[in-house]
Each structure stands twice: as structure tokens, then as C-alpha cells.
Amino acid sequence: MTLILLFVAALLLLVLGRIREVAILLFMAALVGVYLSALTDLLVRQVAFPRTTALAVAVVGTLLAMAGIGALVLPPVVAQAQDLIGSIPRRAGDLEALLARLAERYPVLEGTALGPQGGGVVQTVIDDAMNFVRGSLVGYLQAGGKLAIELVAVLAMAIYIARNPSLYRNGMLALVPPRFRHLARTIAADLGGTLRTWIWAQLFAMLVLAVLTIIGLWILQVPYALGFGVFTGVVAIVPFFGSTVSTILPALLMLSVSGGVHATAVLGLGVIIHLVEANVVAPLIFEERVSLPPVLTIFSVLAMATLMGPLGLVVAVPTLATVMVLTRHILFGQVYGDQDPSRAPKAVLVESMTGERKVVMVEEDAPAPAK
């Protein structure tokens, strides 16, 4: 029996390895479905809409909100991006002059590509990049078409999941042996609450980061503040690495425009904003319900990027949250039988007498509430 289970597990891993990109799209659809389901439930409770009507309002409202944000943000961002691209030759010349001054000041650099004999290393890099982009235009068009199809597929699957989540939840539970179904129901409910918390908190954190960055860069008179702010909010979905890139890019721009002092100020601004987000904003909005160790978060981002490519970066954190929920319930709770409250999940799902499920906080020294 054990050999059969091992064979089935190995076969499943092999299949997932072959269709890993499709598996990621399915997981993304589940995340969007969780978001739409949460918004639908809110409308049903607060406005007393029928569920189908509430789902339609949630989908249309979300699409309209995205279109509205795009209409407000994209025109200035595109204008700033065009201005930035048009200024690349001048920026390249300024950066070349800066590198030349550094080479003159530090003789050890004269024998490198930064020295006078380097032949314009910055302009060479820019020319190579532009040639690469022109040569890859067809590839970009194909990738854009594929991305559009995948987005439509994800949205369609998410709508079906949000329309009748119990159908798919019960279908998954039916695959579990009867003696483990109670545990599977607890895991499914706990996981749903965890992912809902992560989605709402992540969206709010991205918004806060974007607004703070735009305000800070505007105060420092950094060009393209709106574009950099929006970029900061978008890449915040990738922990640590996204914040690093979004901090360095405007600093590099200011290094070529105003020198090291202004660039250092921009770097300091980025560090301060991300410290505020990590130590003030995130604890308030996550409420410790999705508490992920930083080392495991970084490892998850690296592992998912290696295994799944760019799409893996987007789902790295919810994947880690899913794995941690499964580990706590199955490995600690069932395999180890560990009842130590310090090792139990802080977010414990309980069910009231009315059947309403909710996630409540448990004190470190208090026993987990009865289910």
C-alpha cells in the first residue's frame, strides 16, 4: 500500500512538473475567485443582493475600477515613459561624463571599460538593449497574445469558482478518504480565510506603498514620480526583491540628473517607506493572521521563480501561506500530534453555533478554541 501511495505521489509530481504553468494559472484563478467570492459575500450581507447579482456587480465593479484607475494613471505614466525614453541619449551622456570623472579621480578605473578607452560603455549598453528590443518585437507580440488569452482564461475560471465555490470545494473533499474529511474541511476553511486576508491586505499595502512613494518622490522633485510610484505599488507583490528594484531605479535616475546627494536622498526615502510599510502598515492590515517568516518568504520567491518562471513570482507568497497552513494542520497536528499551543497556528478557524465560520486570534498561552 505504501509503495502504491509513493507511486501515485511521484506520478502527480511528474504531471504537475509537466503542466506547471497551467497549474499556476489555476492557482491564480483560485486566488481571484477567493477575492470575487469575498466581495460577493460582502454585497450579499450588506445590500441583500441575490448571489448571482452580487457576483455580477463584483466582477463589473472590479473591471470598472481597474479601467478607471488605468484611465487616471496610464496617460501620465505613458507620457512620462515617452519623455524618459526620449531623454535616454542625454541621460546616457550625463552618466558617461560622470563615469569619466570617476575614472579620472580614481586611476585604478582607467584600465577598465569606464576609462577613456572604454569607448562609451553606457551608450554601447543602451544600443545593444535597443537592438535586442527591436529584434524581439515579434516575440513580444506573441507573448502579449498569449498573456491576453491566459488572463481571459483566469478570469473565466475565477468567475465560475466564485459563482459556486461549494461545488469545487465539495468536489475536492470527495477525493479525500472519509476518515480525513473533517480535517480536510477545517483545512479548506482555514486556507480560505488565510488567502482572503492576504489578498485584501496585499491590495491595501500596494496602494499605500504607491501613494507614499508618489508623495515622497514629488517632494524630492524626482522626475516621473507618478510612474515610479505606480511601479512601486505593482512590484510590491514580490516581497523584498520588488521593493529593492523599485528603490534603486529612481535613485539611478537621480544619480545621472542631480548627483550623489539627491540619489542618496531618494534611496533613503525608499528605505524609510518600505520600513514603514513593513513595521507599521503590514502588521495593522495583516493583523498577524498571515505571519510569514522572512527567510521562508525569500526562499519561496527564489524557489518559485526557479521552478515556475516569472509567474512564480506572483504566486510565491500565497503558495507559501498555503504550504504553512497544510504543514500546521497535517504535519504538526496529525503526524506529530503536537498539541503545544506555541506551535499551533495563530489564526484558528472556529465555527459558531449558527454555523458561521470566522478566523479568530488565539493568545500564545491560551489553548486553541474548540471547533
N, C-alpha and C positions, 0 to 999 in steps of 0.2 A: 504493500500500500504506500509506504514511504517513497519507494522508487517511482511509483506512478505519479505521486504528487510532485516530486522533483522534476520528473519529465514534463509534466504539464506546465510547471512554473518556468522551466527552461524554454519550452515552446512559446509561452506567452511573451517572455522577454525577447525571443527571436523575432516574433511577429511585431512587437512594439518597436524594435530596432529598425525593422524594415519600413514601418509606416509612422515613424516618429513625428514627421511633420504634420501628418493628418491627426495624430494623437494630440499634438499641441493645439491645433485648430479646434479640436473637440473640447479640450480643456478651456480654451479661451471662450468658446461658445457657452460652456457651463458657467464661467465667471460672469459673462454678460447676462446670461439667463438668471443668475442669482441676483444681479443688480436690478433687472427688469421685474423679477418676482417681488423683490423687496419694495420697489416703488409701486407696483400694482397693489400689494397688500396694504401699503400706506393709504392709497387712494380708496380702497375698499373700506378701510376702517374710518377714515376721516370724512369722506364725501359720500359714502354708501353707494358707490358705483357698482354695477354688476362686474364680475371679474373680467369678462371679455372686453367690456367698455373701458375698464380701468387699464387693462393691458394696452389697448389701442391708444389711449391717452398717454400712457407712459412711453410707448415707442415713438409716437408722433411728437410728443413734447421733448423727448431726448434728441430726436433728429433736428427739430426746430431750434433747440438750444444750441446744438453743435453748429448748425448753419448760422445762427445769429452771432455766436462767438467768432466763427470764421469770417463773417461779413464785417465785423468790427475790427478784427485783429489782422486778417490776411492782407488787406490793401496796404496799410502802413508797413507791415512786415515785408511784403513783396517790394514795395518802393525802397525800403531801407536795404534789402538784399541786392536790388539792382544798383543802388548807389554804392554799396560796398564792393560789388563786382567791378563796377566802373572805376573805383578808386584803387583797385589792386595794383596797377602799374606804379602809381605814385607811392602807395604804401610799400611796395617792394623796393622802390628806390630809397625811401627813408630807412627801411630796415637794412639795405645794403650799406648805406652810409654809416649806420650805427655799428654794424659788424666791422666795417673798415676802421672806424675809430677804435673799436676794441682791439683789433689786430695791431694797430699802431701803438696802443698803450701797453699791450702785453705781447712782447716779441715772440713768445712761445707759439702764438697763433699764426705767425706769418707763414710758416711752412705748411699750413693746413688749407682746406678749401675756403676758410674765412679770410685768408690773406689776400693781397692784391693779385696774386697769380691764380686765385681760385676761379676767376672767370665768371663772377656773378652767380654764386651758388643759389641765392634766393630766386632770382629770375629763372634760372635753369629748372629749379623745382617747380615753379609756377607753370612754366611752359610744358614740362613733362605732364603735370597734372591736367592741364587744359587739353593736351593731345590725347591723354587717356580718356577723358570725358567724351571728347568728340568721337573717338574710336569705339566707345561703348554705348553710343546713343541707341542703337538697335536693341542691345541687351537691356537697357533701361526701359525702353518701351515695352518689351516683352515682360519684364519684371513688373512693370506697372499694371499691365493687363492681368497678369496672374494675381497680383495683390488685390485688384478690384474684385475678381471672381472669388477669392478667398474671403474678403470682407463681406460680400453678399451672402456667402455660404454660412459664415459665422453668425451673421445677424439672423438669417432664417432659422438656423438651429436654435439660437438663443430664444427667439420668439416662441418656438414650439415648446422648449423647455419651460419657459416662464408661463405659458398658457396652461399647462397641466403638469406641474413638477411632480405631483404624487405618482403619475403614471410611470415616469422614468425611475423615480426613487423606489417604488414598489417592484418594478422590474429588476432593478439591481438587487434588492433584498431577496427576491425569489431565487436568485442564484446562490444565496448563502444557505448552508445547511440549517435546518430548523432550530437546532440547539444553540446556534450562534446568532439568530436573527434579532434577539433582544439587544445584544451587544452591537450588531450592525445598525439597528435603528438609533441607538444612542450615539454612535459614531457619526452617522449621517446627519443627525440634528445638530450635534456639536460642530461638525465641519461646516454645515450651512451657516450657523451663527458666526463662526470664525471668519469665513470668507465674506459674509455680509459686512462685518465690522471692518475688515481690511479694505474692501472696495470703497466704502464711504469715507473712511479715514484717509485712504490714499488720494482720493479725488480732492478732498479738502486740503490735504498737505500740499499737493501740487499747485492748487490755487493760491495758497498762502505764499509759497516759495516764489511763484511768478510775480505776484503783486509786490512783495518785499524787494525782489530783485529789480523790477522796473523802477520803483521809487528810489532805491539806493543808487542805481546807475544814473537815473535822471539828476539826482542831487550832485553826483560826481561829474555830471556833464559828459557822460560817455556816449559816443555816437551809437545809433542803432539800439538804444536802451530797450525799446519795446520788443524788438526781435530777440535780443539776448534774454529778456525776461520770459517770453513765451517759451523759448528753447529750454530755459532752466526748469520751468514747470513741467514740460513734456518729458525730459530725460530724468526727472526725479523718480520715475517709476523703476529705474535701475539704481539700487542703493549704492552709495559710495562712489562708484565709477561715474555715474551720471552727474553727480554734484561736482566731482573733480573736473570733468570736461567743461561743464558749464561755468566753472570759476576761472579756468585757465584761458578760455577763448577770449573773453573781453579784456583780460589782463594783457594778452599778447597784442591785441589791437592797440591798447593804450601805450604799450611799450614802444611801438613804432610811431605813435602820434605825439605823445607828451613826455616820453621818457620814463625812467625807472620809478620816480616818486609817485606819479599818477598810477602807474601799473601796480605798484605795491599797495596803494590805497584800494584799488579795485580788488586785488587779491584778499586784502583784509576784509573788505565788505563781503565777499563771497564766503569767507570762513565764518564771519560773525552771523550771517544769515543762516548758514547751514547748522551752526551751533544752536542758534535759537530754535530752528526747526526741529533739531534732534532732541533737545533738552527741555523745551517748553511746549511747542506746538504738538509734536508727536505724542508725548505722554498724555496730554489733555484729550486729544481726539481718539487715540487708540485705547485709552483707559486701561492699559496693561492687559487687554484681552487678547492681543496678538503680540505677545512679547517674544521676539526672536533674538537669540544670541548673535552679536555682530559677526563673530568668526564663522558661525554656520551660515549666516546670510551671505558673506563674501564667498565662502566655499560654494554655496548654492548657485550664485551668479556665475562663477567661473565654470562649475560643472555643467550647468545648463547651456552656457554659451558654447562649451566644447562639444557637448553631445547633440544639441539641437540647433546651433547656429544663432543668428540674430533673434529669431522668435523666442528662443530660450531665455533671453534677457528679460523679456516682458513677463513671462510666467514664472520666473525663478523664485520670487518671494512667495506667491500663493502656493507654489509647489512645495516649498519648504514648510509652510504652515500646514499643508495637508499631511506631509510626512510626519510632522511633530504630533499632530492630533492622532494619527494612526499609531505612532510609537507609544504615546502615553496610554492609550486605551488597550492596545493589543499586547505590546511587549511588556510594559510595566504592569498593567492591570491584570492581564490574562496569563502570560507566560511566566513572569516573575512573581505574580501575586502580591506585588508590593502595595501595601496599604499606608505607607508613610505619607502623611499629608504634605510634607515638603516636596515630595516628588510627584504628587498629583497635579493635574493641570489647574492653573489658577482660574480659568474660565470653565465652570461646570454647568452643564445643561440640566435644568430641573423642570419637572412638569407639575403644574398646579392641579388642584382638584377639578378645575374647569377644563383641563386638557390643554391649556395654553402653555406653550413652550417658550422659555426665555433663558438667557445666559445671565448668571449672577456671579458676583465676585465672592471668592472664598478667602478668608483670612489665612495666613500661613500656618497658624497653630490650631485652626479650627478644623473639625472633621468635615469631609465633603457632605453636602446635603443629600438626604435620601431622595431617590428618584421615584 
